[in-house]
Amino acid sequence: MPKMKTRKSAAKRYTITKNGKVKYKKQGLRHILTKKSTKRKRKLRKTGTLSPAEVKRAKQLMPYA
């Protein structure tokens, strides 16, 4: 049986931690930053973790992660 392929789009967006959580970079910090508050931009810098329902989908896209 051949190896399963990893979805490269998912591999670029998510990283899986040792405990099995899935981290991602929050969206909204690329452009149009002048109208966003400093507090909002500061919170967007931190990485987010996916909800359990989304984790299942992300792990299917990355079978060897």
C-alpha atoms as one frame of an Amber mdcrd trajectory, in Angstrom:
protein
   0.000   0.000   0.000   1.450   3.413  -0.924   2.170   6.139   1.568  -0.575
   8.671   2.276   0.126  12.203   1.124   0.141  15.165   3.481  -1.981  18.139
   2.448   0.718  20.781   2.082  -1.696  23.656   2.673  -2.519  22.225   6.115
   1.136  21.450   6.896   2.035  25.098   6.276  -0.754  26.397   8.505  -0.707
  24.062  11.489   1.878  22.602  13.845   1.067  19.730  16.171   2.449  19.864
  19.706   3.798  16.949  21.723   0.498  16.647  23.604  -1.528  16.489  20.384
  -2.838  20.056  20.340  -2.837  21.899  17.023  -1.375  25.414  16.913  -2.022
  28.011  14.219  -1.200  31.657  13.497  -4.164  33.958  13.968  -5.454  35.824
  10.921  -5.908  39.561  10.602  -2.399  40.927  11.152  -1.189  41.330   7.557
  -2.641  44.643   6.393  -5.163  47.393   7.269  -3.594  47.698  10.713  -4.252
  51.387  11.313  -7.918  50.946  12.221  -7.217  48.017  14.583  -6.530  48.808
  18.211  -3.134  48.117  19.773  -4.708  45.638  22.179  -6.313  43.727  19.317
  -3.049  43.569  17.353  -1.158  42.396  20.439  -3.641  39.548  20.994  -3.383
  38.513  17.339   0.382  37.962  17.732  -0.128  34.927  19.968  -0.697  31.503
  18.470  -4.125  29.953  18.780  -5.142  26.345  19.388  -7.835  24.576  17.414
 -11.028  23.264  18.989 -11.358  19.458  19.360 -13.703  19.219  16.353 -11.215
  21.065  14.149  -8.266  19.033  15.503  -9.794  15.849  14.109  -9.997  17.392
  10.624  -6.477  18.841  10.769  -4.981  15.493  11.772  -6.706  13.764   8.854
  -5.040  16.230   6.502  -1.640  15.507   8.035  -1.490  11.725   8.581   2.149
  11.576   9.741   2.176  14.633  12.016
